[in-house]
């Protein structure tokens, strides 16, 4: 059988797990994922700075 590398290694316990998993089922390590919320916060902060500059 040909084993495809359909897994990712957990940096915490070094186990091969589902690459789509948001956290490791063995040690419950949470994988950091790109969160678009941070981009919105950055945009809102930029707008706030502009508001402060204007008023
Ligand atoms: Zn783990």
mmCIF file of the protein (N, C-alpha, C, O) and its ligand, coordinates in Angstrom:
data_MODEL
# 
_entry.id   MODEL 
# 
loop_
_entity.id 
_entity.type 
_entity.pdbx_number_of_molecules 
1 polymer     1 
2 non-polymer 1 
# 
_entity_poly.entity_id                      1 
_entity_poly.type                           'polypeptide(L)' 
_entity_poly.nstd_linkage                   no 
_entity_poly.nstd_monomer                   no 
_entity_poly.pdbx_seq_one_letter_code       
;(UNK)(UNK)(UNK)(UNK)(UNK)(UNK)(UNK)(UNK)(UNK)(UNK)(UNK)(UNK)(UNK)(UNK)(UNK)(UNK)
(UNK)(UNK)(UNK)(UNK)(UNK)(UNK)(UNK)(UNK)(UNK)(UNK)(UNK)(UNK)(UNK)(UNK)(UNK)(UNK)
(UNK)(UNK)(UNK)(UNK)(UNK)(UNK)(UNK)(UNK)(UNK)(UNK)(UNK)(UNK)(UNK)(UNK)(UNK)(UNK)
(UNK)(UNK)(UNK)(UNK)(UNK)(UNK)(UNK)
;
_entity_poly.pdbx_seq_one_letter_code_can   XXXXXXXXXXXXXXXXXXXXXXXXXXXXXXXXXXXXXXXXXXXXXXXXXXXXXXX 
_entity_poly.pdbx_strand_id                 A 
# 
loop_
_entity_poly_seq.entity_id 
_entity_poly_seq.num 
_entity_poly_seq.mon_id 
_entity_poly_seq.hetero 
1 1  UNK n 
1 2  UNK n 
1 3  UNK n 
1 4  UNK n 
1 5  UNK n 
1 6  UNK n 
1 7  UNK n 
1 8  UNK n 
1 9  UNK n 
1 10 UNK n 
1 11 UNK n 
1 12 UNK n 
1 13 UNK n 
1 14 UNK n 
1 15 UNK n 
1 16 UNK n 
1 17 UNK n 
1 18 UNK n 
1 19 UNK n 
1 20 UNK n 
1 21 UNK n 
1 22 UNK n 
1 23 UNK n 
1 24 UNK n 
1 25 UNK n 
1 26 UNK n 
1 27 UNK n 
1 28 UNK n 
1 29 UNK n 
1 30 UNK n 
1 31 UNK n 
1 32 UNK n 
1 33 UNK n 
1 34 UNK n 
1 35 UNK n 
1 36 UNK n 
1 37 UNK n 
1 38 UNK n 
1 39 UNK n 
1 40 UNK n 
1 41 UNK n 
1 42 UNK n 
1 43 UNK n 
1 44 UNK n 
1 45 UNK n 
1 46 UNK n 
1 47 UNK n 
1 48 UNK n 
1 49 UNK n 
1 50 UNK n 
1 51 UNK n 
1 52 UNK n 
1 53 UNK n 
1 54 UNK n 
1 55 UNK n 
# 
loop_
_struct_asym.id 
_struct_asym.entity_id 
A 1 
B 2 
# 
loop_
_chem_comp.id 
_chem_comp.type 
_chem_comp.mon_nstd_flag 
UNK 'L-peptide linking' . 
ZN  non-polymer         . 
# 
_pdbx_entity_nonpoly.entity_id   2 
_pdbx_entity_nonpoly.name        ? 
_pdbx_entity_nonpoly.comp_id     ZN 
# 
_pdbx_nonpoly_scheme.asym_id         B 
_pdbx_nonpoly_scheme.entity_id       2 
_pdbx_nonpoly_scheme.mon_id          ZN 
_pdbx_nonpoly_scheme.ndb_seq_num     1 
_pdbx_nonpoly_scheme.pdb_seq_num     101 
_pdbx_nonpoly_scheme.auth_seq_num    101 
_pdbx_nonpoly_scheme.pdb_mon_id      ZN 
_pdbx_nonpoly_scheme.auth_mon_id     ZN 
_pdbx_nonpoly_scheme.pdb_strand_id   A 
_pdbx_nonpoly_scheme.pdb_ins_code    . 
# 
loop_
_atom_site.group_PDB 
_atom_site.id 
_atom_site.type_symbol 
_atom_site.label_atom_id 
_atom_site.label_alt_id 
_atom_site.label_comp_id 
_atom_site.label_asym_id 
_atom_site.label_entity_id 
_atom_site.label_seq_id 
_atom_site.pdbx_PDB_ins_code 
_atom_site.Cartn_x 
_atom_site.Cartn_y 
_atom_site.Cartn_z 
_atom_site.occupancy 
_atom_site.B_iso_or_equiv 
_atom_site.pdbx_formal_charge 
_atom_site.auth_seq_id 
_atom_site.auth_comp_id 
_atom_site.auth_asym_id 
_atom_site.auth_atom_id 
_atom_site.pdbx_PDB_model_num 
ATOM   1   N  N  . UNK A 1 1  ? 0.835   -1.210 0.000  1.00 0.00 ? 1   UNK A N  1 
ATOM   2   C  CA . UNK A 1 1  ? 0.000   0.000  0.000  1.00 0.00 ? 1   UNK A CA 1 
ATOM   3   C  C  . UNK A 1 1  ? 0.870   1.262  0.000  1.00 0.00 ? 1   UNK A C  1 
ATOM   4   O  O  . UNK A 1 1  ? 1.874   1.362  0.705  1.00 0.00 ? 1   UNK A O  1 
ATOM   5   N  N  . UNK A 1 2  ? 0.438   2.209  -0.819 1.00 0.00 ? 2   UNK A N  1 
ATOM   6   C  CA . UNK A 1 2  ? 1.155   3.482  -0.864 1.00 0.00 ? 2   UNK A CA 1 
ATOM   7   C  C  . UNK A 1 2  ? 0.526   4.444  0.148  1.00 0.00 ? 2   UNK A C  1 
ATOM   8   O  O  . UNK A 1 2  ? -0.662  4.760  0.093  1.00 0.00 ? 2   UNK A O  1 
ATOM   9   N  N  . UNK A 1 3  ? 1.344   4.876  1.037  1.00 0.00 ? 3   UNK A N  1 
ATOM   10  C  CA . UNK A 1 3  ? 0.835   5.775  2.067  1.00 0.00 ? 3   UNK A CA 1 
ATOM   11  C  C  . UNK A 1 3  ? 1.077   7.222  1.661  1.00 0.00 ? 3   UNK A C  1 
ATOM   12  O  O  . UNK A 1 3  ? 2.216   7.662  1.503  1.00 0.00 ? 3   UNK A O  1 
ATOM   13  N  N  . UNK A 1 4  ? -0.007  7.937  1.500  1.00 0.00 ? 4   UNK A N  1 
ATOM   14  C  CA . UNK A 1 4  ? 0.120   9.357  1.169  1.00 0.00 ? 4   UNK A CA 1 
ATOM   15  C  C  . UNK A 1 4  ? 0.361   10.166 2.446  1.00 0.00 ? 4   UNK A C  1 
ATOM   16  O  O  . UNK A 1 4  ? -0.058  9.800  3.544  1.00 0.00 ? 4   UNK A O  1 
ATOM   17  N  N  . UNK A 1 5  ? 1.042   11.257 2.244  1.00 0.00 ? 5   UNK A N  1 
ATOM   18  C  CA . UNK A 1 5  ? 1.330   12.101 3.411  1.00 0.00 ? 5   UNK A CA 1 
ATOM   19  C  C  . UNK A 1 5  ? 0.167   13.052 3.659  1.00 0.00 ? 5   UNK A C  1 
ATOM   20  O  O  . UNK A 1 5  ? 0.289   14.270 3.531  1.00 0.00 ? 5   UNK A O  1 
ATOM   21  N  N  . UNK A 1 6  ? -0.954  12.458 4.014  1.00 0.00 ? 6   UNK A N  1 
ATOM   22  C  CA . UNK A 1 6  ? -2.147  13.255 4.284  1.00 0.00 ? 6   UNK A CA 1 
ATOM   23  C  C  . UNK A 1 6  ? -2.247  13.643 5.757  1.00 0.00 ? 6   UNK A C  1 
ATOM   24  O  O  . UNK A 1 6  ? -3.335  13.813 6.307  1.00 0.00 ? 6   UNK A O  1 
ATOM   25  N  N  . UNK A 1 7  ? -1.113  13.772 6.354  1.00 0.00 ? 7   UNK A N  1 
ATOM   26  C  CA . UNK A 1 7  ? -1.120  14.119 7.774  1.00 0.00 ? 7   UNK A CA 1 
ATOM   27  C  C  . UNK A 1 7  ? -0.163  15.282 8.027  1.00 0.00 ? 7   UNK A C  1 
ATOM   28  O  O  . UNK A 1 7  ? 0.698   15.597 7.206  1.00 0.00 ? 7   UNK A O  1 
ATOM   29  N  N  . UNK A 1 8  ? -0.334  15.885 9.145  1.00 0.00 ? 8   UNK A N  1 
ATOM   30  C  CA . UNK A 1 8  ? 0.629   16.898 9.580  1.00 0.00 ? 8   UNK A CA 1 
ATOM   31  C  C  . UNK A 1 8  ? 1.117   16.514 10.961 1.00 0.00 ? 8   UNK A C  1 
ATOM   32  O  O  . UNK A 1 8  ? 0.420   15.876 11.750 1.00 0.00 ? 8   UNK A O  1 
ATOM   33  N  N  . UNK A 1 9  ? 2.329   16.925 11.214 1.00 0.00 ? 9   UNK A N  1 
ATOM   34  C  CA . UNK A 1 9  ? 2.924   16.537 12.489 1.00 0.00 ? 9   UNK A CA 1 
ATOM   35  C  C  . UNK A 1 9  ? 2.616   17.576 13.559 1.00 0.00 ? 9   UNK A C  1 
ATOM   36  O  O  . UNK A 1 9  ? 2.787   18.779 13.361 1.00 0.00 ? 9   UNK A O  1 
ATOM   37  N  N  . UNK A 1 10 ? 2.171   17.085 14.664 1.00 0.00 ? 10  UNK A N  1 
ATOM   38  C  CA . UNK A 1 10 ? 1.913   17.969 15.794 1.00 0.00 ? 10  UNK A CA 1 
ATOM   39  C  C  . UNK A 1 10 ? 3.241   18.429 16.396 1.00 0.00 ? 10  UNK A C  1 
ATOM   40  O  O  . UNK A 1 10 ? 4.080   17.598 16.746 1.00 0.00 ? 10  UNK A O  1 
ATOM   41  N  N  . UNK A 1 11 ? 3.437   19.731 16.518 1.00 0.00 ? 11  UNK A N  1 
ATOM   42  C  CA . UNK A 1 11 ? 4.701   20.227 17.068 1.00 0.00 ? 11  UNK A CA 1 
ATOM   43  C  C  . UNK A 1 11 ? 4.853   19.965 18.564 1.00 0.00 ? 11  UNK A C  1 
ATOM   44  O  O  . UNK A 1 11 ? 5.938   20.098 19.130 1.00 0.00 ? 11  UNK A O  1 
ATOM   45  N  N  . UNK A 1 12 ? 3.758   19.596 19.177 1.00 0.00 ? 12  UNK A N  1 
ATOM   46  C  CA . UNK A 1 12 ? 3.797   19.386 20.623 1.00 0.00 ? 12  UNK A CA 1 
ATOM   47  C  C  . UNK A 1 12 ? 4.137   17.944 20.984 1.00 0.00 ? 12  UNK A C  1 
ATOM   48  O  O  . UNK A 1 12 ? 5.002   17.694 21.824 1.00 0.00 ? 12  UNK A O  1 
ATOM   49  N  N  . UNK A 1 13 ? 3.434   16.973 20.328 1.00 0.00 ? 13  UNK A N  1 
ATOM   50  C  CA . UNK A 1 13 ? 3.647   15.570 20.680 1.00 0.00 ? 13  UNK A CA 1 
ATOM   51  C  C  . UNK A 1 13 ? 4.236   14.767 19.525 1.00 0.00 ? 13  UNK A C  1 
ATOM   52  O  O  . UNK A 1 13 ? 4.462   13.565 19.662 1.00 0.00 ? 13  UNK A O  1 
ATOM   53  N  N  . UNK A 1 14 ? 4.493   15.432 18.364 1.00 0.00 ? 14  UNK A N  1 
ATOM   54  C  CA . UNK A 1 14 ? 5.141   14.803 17.207 1.00 0.00 ? 14  UNK A CA 1 
ATOM   55  C  C  . UNK A 1 14 ? 4.334   13.646 16.624 1.00 0.00 ? 14  UNK A C  1 
ATOM   56  O  O  . UNK A 1 14 ? 4.901   12.733 16.023 1.00 0.00 ? 14  UNK A O  1 
ATOM   57  N  N  . UNK A 1 15 ? 3.031   13.680 16.798 1.00 0.00 ? 15  UNK A N  1 
ATOM   58  C  CA . UNK A 1 15 ? 2.174   12.658 16.215 1.00 0.00 ? 15  UNK A CA 1 
ATOM   59  C  C  . UNK A 1 15 ? 1.641   13.146 14.870 1.00 0.00 ? 15  UNK A C  1 
ATOM   60  O  O  . UNK A 1 15 ? 1.402   14.339 14.680 1.00 0.00 ? 15  UNK A O  1 
ATOM   61  N  N  . UNK A 1 16 ? 1.457   12.204 13.936 1.00 0.00 ? 16  UNK A N  1 
ATOM   62  C  CA . UNK A 1 16 ? 0.862   12.547 12.650 1.00 0.00 ? 16  UNK A CA 1 
ATOM   63  C  C  . UNK A 1 16 ? -0.654  12.555 12.792 1.00 0.00 ? 16  UNK A C  1 
ATOM   64  O  O  . UNK A 1 16 ? -1.267  11.551 13.155 1.00 0.00 ? 16  UNK A O  1 
ATOM   65  N  N  . UNK A 1 17 ? -1.233  13.690 12.502 1.00 0.00 ? 17  UNK A N  1 
ATOM   66  C  CA . UNK A 1 17 ? -2.682  13.831 12.672 1.00 0.00 ? 17  UNK A CA 1 
ATOM   67  C  C  . UNK A 1 17 ? -3.307  14.415 11.419 1.00 0.00 ? 17  UNK A C  1 
ATOM   68  O  O  . UNK A 1 17 ? -2.608  14.785 10.475 1.00 0.00 ? 17  UNK A O  1 
ATOM   69  N  N  . UNK A 1 18 ? -4.611  14.495 11.420 1.00 0.00 ? 18  UNK A N  1 
ATOM   70  C  CA . UNK A 1 18 ? -5.375  15.052 10.313 1.00 0.00 ? 18  UNK A CA 1 
ATOM   71  C  C  . UNK A 1 18 ? -4.950  16.503 10.046 1.00 0.00 ? 18  UNK A C  1 
ATOM   72  O  O  . UNK A 1 18 ? -4.993  17.339 10.949 1.00 0.00 ? 18  UNK A O  1 
ATOM   73  N  N  . UNK A 1 19 ? -4.537  16.800 8.797  1.00 0.00 ? 19  UNK A N  1 
ATOM   74  C  CA . UNK A 1 19 ? -4.076  18.172 8.512  1.00 0.00 ? 19  UNK A CA 1 
ATOM   75  C  C  . UNK A 1 19 ? -5.177  19.214 8.630  1.00 0.00 ? 19  UNK A C  1 
ATOM   76  O  O  . UNK A 1 19 ? -4.900  20.405 8.774  1.00 0.00 ? 19  UNK A O  1 
ATOM   77  N  N  . UNK A 1 20 ? -6.425  18.764 8.570  1.00 0.00 ? 20  UNK A N  1 
ATOM   78  C  CA . UNK A 1 20 ? -7.537  19.714 8.698  1.00 0.00 ? 20  UNK A CA 1 
ATOM   79  C  C  . UNK A 1 20 ? -7.923  19.968 10.151 1.00 0.00 ? 20  UNK A C  1 
ATOM   80  O  O  . UNK A 1 20 ? -8.723  20.855 10.449 1.00 0.00 ? 20  UNK A O  1 
ATOM   81  N  N  . UNK A 1 21 ? -7.350  19.185 11.040 1.00 0.00 ? 21  UNK A N  1 
ATOM   82  C  CA . UNK A 1 21 ? -7.683  19.326 12.453 1.00 0.00 ? 21  UNK A CA 1 
ATOM   83  C  C  . UNK A 1 21 ? -7.207  20.672 12.978 1.00 0.00 ? 21  UNK A C  1 
ATOM   84  O  O  . UNK A 1 21 ? -6.082  21.095 12.713 1.00 0.00 ? 21  UNK A O  1 
ATOM   85  N  N  . UNK A 1 22 ? -8.067  21.329 13.714 1.00 0.00 ? 22  UNK A N  1 
ATOM   86  C  CA . UNK A 1 22 ? -7.702  22.621 14.289 1.00 0.00 ? 22  UNK A CA 1 
ATOM   87  C  C  . UNK A 1 22 ? -6.885  22.448 15.555 1.00 0.00 ? 22  UNK A C  1 
ATOM   88  O  O  . UNK A 1 22 ? -6.128  23.332 15.956 1.00 0.00 ? 22  UNK A O  1 
ATOM   89  N  N  . UNK A 1 23 ? -7.054  21.283 16.177 1.00 0.00 ? 23  UNK A N  1 
ATOM   90  C  CA . UNK A 1 23 ? -6.228  20.991 17.339 1.00 0.00 ? 23  UNK A CA 1 
ATOM   91  C  C  . UNK A 1 23 ? -5.890  19.509 17.377 1.00 0.00 ? 23  UNK A C  1 
ATOM   92  O  O  . UNK A 1 23 ? -6.619  18.683 16.827 1.00 0.00 ? 23  UNK A O  1 
ATOM   93  N  N  . UNK A 1 24 ? -4.790  19.181 18.023 1.00 0.00 ? 24  UNK A N  1 
ATOM   94  C  CA . UNK A 1 24 ? -4.311  17.808 18.089 1.00 0.00 ? 24  UNK A CA 1 
ATOM   95  C  C  . UNK A 1 24 ? -5.233  16.974 18.984 1.00 0.00 ? 24  UNK A C  1 
ATOM   96  O  O  . UNK A 1 24 ? -5.502  17.355 20.123 1.00 0.00 ? 24  UNK A O  1 
ATOM   97  N  N  . UNK A 1 25 ? -5.725  15.821 18.463 1.00 0.00 ? 25  UNK A N  1 
ATOM   98  C  CA . UNK A 1 25 ? -6.602  14.978 19.280 1.00 0.00 ? 25  UNK A CA 1 
ATOM   99  C  C  . UNK A 1 25 ? -5.864  14.239 20.392 1.00 0.00 ? 25  UNK A C  1 
ATOM   100 O  O  . UNK A 1 25 ? -6.483  13.710 21.315 1.00 0.00 ? 25  UNK A O  1 
ATOM   101 N  N  . UNK A 1 26 ? -4.557  14.207 20.296 1.00 0.00 ? 26  UNK A N  1 
ATOM   102 C  CA . UNK A 1 26 ? -3.795  13.480 21.312 1.00 0.00 ? 26  UNK A CA 1 
ATOM   103 C  C  . UNK A 1 26 ? -3.448  14.388 22.493 1.00 0.00 ? 26  UNK A C  1 
ATOM   104 O  O  . UNK A 1 26 ? -3.729  14.066 23.647 1.00 0.00 ? 26  UNK A O  1 
ATOM   105 N  N  . UNK A 1 27 ? -2.840  15.515 22.182 1.00 0.00 ? 27  UNK A N  1 
ATOM   106 C  CA . UNK A 1 27 ? -2.392  16.395 23.273 1.00 0.00 ? 27  UNK A CA 1 
ATOM   107 C  C  . UNK A 1 27 ? -3.190  17.697 23.325 1.00 0.00 ? 27  UNK A C  1 
ATOM   108 O  O  . UNK A 1 27 ? -2.937  18.555 24.171 1.00 0.00 ? 27  UNK A O  1 
ATOM   109 N  N  . UNK A 1 28 ? -4.161  17.837 22.407 1.00 0.00 ? 28  UNK A N  1 
ATOM   110 C  CA . UNK A 1 28 ? -5.016  19.028 22.348 1.00 0.00 ? 28  UNK A CA 1 
ATOM   111 C  C  . UNK A 1 28 ? -4.242  20.314 22.085 1.00 0.00 ? 28  UNK A C  1 
ATOM   112 O  O  . UNK A 1 28 ? -4.629  21.401 22.515 1.00 0.00 ? 28  UNK A O  1 
ATOM   113 N  N  . UNK A 1 29 ? -3.136  20.153 21.365 1.00 0.00 ? 29  UNK A N  1 
ATOM   114 C  CA . UNK A 1 29 ? -2.382  21.342 20.944 1.00 0.00 ? 29  UNK A CA 1 
ATOM   115 C  C  . UNK A 1 29 ? -3.194  22.086 19.886 1.00 0.00 ? 29  UNK A C  1 
ATOM   116 O  O  . UNK A 1 29 ? -3.641  21.485 18.908 1.00 0.00 ? 29  UNK A O  1 
ATOM   117 N  N  . UNK A 1 30 ? -3.381  23.359 20.074 1.00 0.00 ? 30  UNK A N  1 
ATOM   118 C  CA . UNK A 1 30 ? -4.141  24.151 19.124 1.00 0.00 ? 30  UNK A CA 1 
ATOM   119 C  C  . UNK A 1 30 ? -3.211  24.741 18.075 1.00 0.00 ? 30  UNK A C  1 
ATOM   120 O  O  . UNK A 1 30 ? -2.254  25.447 18.392 1.00 0.00 ? 30  UNK A O  1 
ATOM   121 N  N  . UNK A 1 31 ? -3.514  24.435 16.820 1.00 0.00 ? 31  UNK A N  1 
ATOM   122 C  CA . UNK A 1 31 ? -2.696  24.944 15.735 1.00 0.00 ? 31  UNK A CA 1 
ATOM   123 C  C  . UNK A 1 31 ? -3.073  26.393 15.440 1.00 0.00 ? 31  UNK A C  1 
ATOM   124 O  O  . UNK A 1 31 ? -4.253  26.727 15.335 1.00 0.00 ? 31  UNK A O  1 
ATOM   125 N  N  . UNK A 1 32 ? -2.075  27.236 15.308 1.00 0.00 ? 32  UNK A N  1 
ATOM   126 C  CA . UNK A 1 32 ? -2.373  28.627 14.967 1.00 0.00 ? 32  UNK A CA 1 
ATOM   127 C  C  . UNK A 1 32 ? -2.819  28.725 13.521 1.00 0.00 ? 32  UNK A C  1 
ATOM   128 O  O  . UNK A 1 32 ? -2.146  28.224 12.621 1.00 0.00 ? 32  UNK A O  1 
ATOM   129 N  N  . UNK A 1 33 ? -3.925  29.355 13.306 1.00 0.00 ? 33  UNK A N  1 
ATOM   130 C  CA . UNK A 1 33 ? -4.400  29.560 11.940 1.00 0.00 ? 33  UNK A CA 1 
ATOM   131 C  C  . UNK A 1 33 ? -4.606  31.044 11.690 1.00 0.00 ? 33  UNK A C  1 
ATOM   132 O  O  . UNK A 1 33 ? -4.869  31.821 12.607 1.00 0.00 ? 33  UNK A O  1 
ATOM   133 N  N  . UNK A 1 34 ? -4.480  31.407 10.441 1.00 0.00 ? 34  UNK A N  1 
ATOM   134 C  CA . UNK A 1 34 ? -4.610  32.816 10.072 1.00 0.00 ? 34  UNK A CA 1 
ATOM   135 C  C  . UNK A 1 34 ? -6.038  33.275 10.309 1.00 0.00 ? 34  UNK A C  1 
ATOM   136 O  O  . UNK A 1 34 ? -6.984  32.779 9.696  1.00 0.00 ? 34  UNK A O  1 
ATOM   137 N  N  . UNK A 1 35 ? -6.163  34.203 11.184 1.00 0.00 ? 35  UNK A N  1 
ATOM   138 C  CA . UNK A 1 35 ? -7.482  34.684 11.557 1.00 0.00 ? 35  UNK A CA 1 
ATOM   139 C  C  . UNK A 1 35 ? -7.753  36.041 10.899 1.00 0.00 ? 35  UNK A C  1 
ATOM   140 O  O  . UNK A 1 35 ? -7.038  37.006 11.171 1.00 0.00 ? 35  UNK A O  1 
ATOM   141 N  N  . UNK A 1 36 ? -8.773  36.129 10.039 1.00 0.00 ? 36  UNK A N  1 
ATOM   142 C  CA . UNK A 1 36 ? -9.067  37.409 9.378  1.00 0.00 ? 36  UNK A CA 1 
ATOM   143 C  C  . UNK A 1 36 ? -9.546  38.485 10.332 1.00 0.00 ? 36  UNK A C  1 
ATOM   144 O  O  . UNK A 1 36 ? -9.564  39.665 9.981  1.00 0.00 ? 36  UNK A O  1 
ATOM   145 N  N  . UNK A 1 37 ? -9.933  38.089 11.537 1.00 0.00 ? 37  UNK A N  1 
ATOM   146 C  CA . UNK A 1 37 ? -10.392 39.052 12.542 1.00 0.00 ? 37  UNK A CA 1 
ATOM   147 C  C  . UNK A 1 37 ? -9.266  40.035 12.875 1.00 0.00 ? 37  UNK A C  1 
ATOM   148 O  O  . UNK A 1 37 ? -9.517  41.222 13.084 1.00 0.00 ? 37  UNK A O  1 
ATOM   149 N  N  . UNK A 1 38 ? -8.037  39.542 12.923 1.00 0.00 ? 38  UNK A N  1 
ATOM   150 C  CA . UNK A 1 38 ? -6.902  40.416 13.247 1.00 0.00 ? 38  UNK A CA 1 
ATOM   151 C  C  . UNK A 1 38 ? -6.728  41.494 12.187 1.00 0.00 ? 38  UNK A C  1 
ATOM   152 O  O  . UNK A 1 38 ? -6.350  42.625 12.492 1.00 0.00 ? 38  UNK A O  1 
ATOM   153 N  N  . UNK A 1 39 ? -7.010  41.129 10.929 1.00 0.00 ? 39  UNK A N  1 
ATOM   154 C  CA . UNK A 1 39 ? -6.907  42.113 9.856  1.00 0.00 ? 39  UNK A CA 1 
ATOM   155 C  C  . UNK A 1 39 ? -7.959  43.197 10.052 1.00 0.00 ? 39  UNK A C  1 
ATOM   156 O  O  . UNK A 1 39 ? -7.688  44.379 9.837  1.00 0.00 ? 39  UNK A O  1 
ATOM   157 N  N  . UNK A 1 40 ? -9.155  42.794 10.459 1.00 0.00 ? 40  UNK A N  1 
ATOM   158 C  CA . UNK A 1 40 ? -10.229 43.777 10.692 1.00 0.00 ? 40  UNK A CA 1 
ATOM   159 C  C  . UNK A 1 40 ? -9.868  44.687 11.853 1.00 0.00 ? 40  UNK A C  1 
ATOM   160 O  O  . UNK A 1 40 ? -10.126 45.889 11.799 1.00 0.00 ? 40  UNK A O  1 
ATOM   161 N  N  . UNK A 1 41 ? -9.282  44.139 12.889 1.00 0.00 ? 41  UNK A N  1 
ATOM   162 C  CA . UNK A 1 41 ? -8.871  44.946 14.042 1.00 0.00 ? 41  UNK A CA 1 
ATOM   163 C  C  . UNK A 1 41 ? -7.827  45.973 13.602 1.00 0.00 ? 41  UNK A C  1 
ATOM   164 O  O  . UNK A 1 41 ? -7.866  47.131 14.017 1.00 0.00 ? 41  UNK A O  1 
ATOM   165 N  N  . UNK A 1 42 ? -6.907  45.538 12.768 1.00 0.00 ? 42  UNK A N  1 
ATOM   166 C  CA . UNK A 1 42 ? -5.870  46.436 12.265 1.00 0.00 ? 42  UNK A CA 1 
ATOM   167 C  C  . UNK A 1 42 ? -6.485  47.564 11.455 1.00 0.00 ? 42  UNK A C  1 
ATOM   168 O  O  . UNK A 1 42 ? -6.072  48.718 11.579 1.00 0.00 ? 42  UNK A O  1 
ATOM   169 N  N  . UNK A 1 43 ? -7.481  47.234 10.619 1.00 0.00 ? 43  UNK A N  1 
ATOM   170 C  CA . UNK A 1 43 ? -8.163  48.247 9.809  1.00 0.00 ? 43  UNK A CA 1 
ATOM   171 C  C  . UNK A 1 43 ? -8.926  49.216 10.708 1.00 0.00 ? 43  UNK A C  1 
ATOM   172 O  O  . UNK A 1 43 ? -8.884  50.428 10.497 1.00 0.00 ? 43  UNK A O  1 
ATOM   173 N  N  . UNK A 1 44 ? -9.624  48.678 11.714 1.00 0.00 ? 44  UNK A N  1 
ATOM   174 C  CA . UNK A 1 44 ? -10.388 49.521 12.633 1.00 0.00 ? 44  UNK A CA 1 
ATOM   175 C  C  . UNK A 1 44 ? -9.464  50.461 13.404 1.00 0.00 ? 44  UNK A C  1 
ATOM   176 O  O  . UNK A 1 44 ? -9.790  51.629 13.613 1.00 0.00 ? 44  UNK A O  1 
ATOM   177 N  N  . UNK A 1 45 ? -8.312  49.945 13.823 1.00 0.00 ? 45  UNK A N  1 
ATOM   178 C  CA . UNK A 1 45 ? -7.338  50.777 14.535 1.00 0.00 ? 45  UNK A CA 1 
ATOM   179 C  C  . UNK A 1 45 ? -6.825  51.898 13.632 1.00 0.00 ? 45  UNK A C  1 
ATOM   180 O  O  . UNK A 1 45 ? -6.637  53.030 14.079 1.00 0.00 ? 45  UNK A O  1 
ATOM   181 N  N  . UNK A 1 46 ? -6.605  51.576 12.376 1.00 0.00 ? 46  UNK A N  1 
ATOM   182 C  CA . UNK A 1 46 ? -6.138  52.575 11.417 1.00 0.00 ? 46  UNK A CA 1 
ATOM   183 C  C  . UNK A 1 46 ? -7.186  53.673 11.250 1.00 0.00 ? 46  UNK A C  1 
ATOM   184 O  O  . UNK A 1 46 ? -6.854  54.856 11.191 1.00 0.00 ? 46  UNK A O  1 
ATOM   185 N  N  . UNK A 1 47 ? -8.462  53.265 11.174 1.00 0.00 ? 47  UNK A N  1 
ATOM   186 C  CA . UNK A 1 47 ? -9.556  54.234 11.050 1.00 0.00 ? 47  UNK A CA 1 
ATOM   187 C  C  . UNK A 1 47 ? -9.629  55.103 12.309 1.00 0.00 ? 47  UNK A C  1 
ATOM   188 O  O  . UNK A 1 47 ? -9.797  56.319 12.222 1.00 0.00 ? 47  UNK A O  1 
ATOM   189 N  N  . UNK A 1 48 ? -9.502  54.477 13.464 1.00 0.00 ? 48  UNK A N  1 
ATOM   190 C  CA . UNK A 1 48 ? -9.528  55.219 14.724 1.00 0.00 ? 48  UNK A CA 1 
ATOM   191 C  C  . UNK A 1 48 ? -8.402  56.249 14.785 1.00 0.00 ? 48  UNK A C  1 
ATOM   192 O  O  . UNK A 1 48 ? -8.602  57.375 15.242 1.00 0.00 ? 48  UNK A O  1 
ATOM   193 N  N  . UNK A 1 49 ? -7.241  55.859 14.327 1.00 0.00 ? 49  UNK A N  1 
ATOM   194 C  CA . UNK A 1 49 ? -6.102  56.785 14.309 1.00 0.00 ? 49  UNK A CA 1 
ATOM   195 C  C  . UNK A 1 49 ? -6.395  57.980 13.406 1.00 0.00 ? 49  UNK A C  1 
ATOM   196 O  O  . UNK A 1 49 ? -6.076  59.120 13.741 1.00 0.00 ? 49  UNK A O  1 
ATOM   197 N  N  . UNK A 1 50 ? -7.008  57.699 12.254 1.00 0.00 ? 50  UNK A N  1 
ATOM   198 C  CA . UNK A 1 50 ? -7.381  58.772 11.333 1.00 0.00 ? 50  UNK A CA 1 
ATOM   199 C  C  . UNK A 1 50 ? -8.400  59.710 11.967 1.00 0.00 ? 50  UNK A C  1 
ATOM   200 O  O  . UNK A 1 50 ? -8.319  60.929 11.809 1.00 0.00 ? 50  UNK A O  1 
ATOM   201 N  N  . UNK A 1 51 ? -9.363  59.129 12.688 1.00 0.00 ? 51  UNK A N  1 
ATOM   202 C  CA . UNK A 1 51 ? -10.387 59.913 13.380 1.00 0.00 ? 51  UNK A CA 1 
ATOM   203 C  C  . UNK A 1 51 ? -9.743  60.819 14.413 1.00 0.00 ? 51  UNK A C  1 
ATOM   204 O  O  . UNK A 1 51 ? -10.104 61.989 14.539 1.00 0.00 ? 51  UNK A O  1 
ATOM   205 N  N  . UNK A 1 52 ? -8.788  60.274 15.149 1.00 0.00 ? 52  UNK A N  1 
ATOM   206 C  CA . UNK A 1 52 ? -8.103  61.058 16.180 1.00 0.00 ? 52  UNK A CA 1 
ATOM   207 C  C  . UNK A 1 52 ? -7.276  62.185 15.544 1.00 0.00 ? 52  UNK A C  1 
ATOM   208 O  O  . UNK A 1 52 ? -7.155  63.274 16.105 1.00 0.00 ? 52  UNK A O  1 
ATOM   209 N  N  . UNK A 1 53 ? -6.721  61.907 14.386 1.00 0.00 ? 53  UNK A N  1 
ATOM   210 C  CA . UNK A 1 53 ? -5.939  62.921 13.683 1.00 0.00 ? 53  UNK A CA 1 
ATOM   211 C  C  . UNK A 1 53 ? -6.831  64.069 13.211 1.00 0.00 ? 53  UNK A C  1 
ATOM   212 O  O  . UNK A 1 53 ? -6.427  65.231 13.228 1.00 0.00 ? 53  UNK A O  1 
ATOM   213 N  N  . UNK A 1 54 ? -8.041  63.728 12.794 1.00 0.00 ? 54  UNK A N  1 
ATOM   214 C  CA . UNK A 1 54 ? -8.948  64.730 12.231 1.00 0.00 ? 54  UNK A CA 1 
ATOM   215 C  C  . UNK A 1 54 ? -9.590  65.591 13.325 1.00 0.00 ? 54  UNK A C  1 
ATOM   216 O  O  . UNK A 1 54 ? -9.801  66.789 13.134 1.00 0.00 ? 54  UNK A O  1 
ATOM   217 N  N  . UNK A 1 55 ? -9.898  64.973 14.471 1.00 0.00 ? 55  UNK A N  1 
ATOM   218 C  CA . UNK A 1 55 ? -10.606 65.727 15.520 1.00 0.00 ? 55  UNK A CA 1 
ATOM   219 C  C  . UNK A 1 55 ? -9.703  66.199 16.655 1.00 0.00 ? 55  UNK A C  1 
ATOM   220 O  O  . UNK A 1 55 ? -10.176 66.840 17.594 1.00 0.00 ? 55  UNK A O  1 
HETATM 221 ZN ZN . ZN  B 2 .  ? -0.191  16.681 19.757 1.00 0.00 ? 101 ZN  A ZN 1 
# 
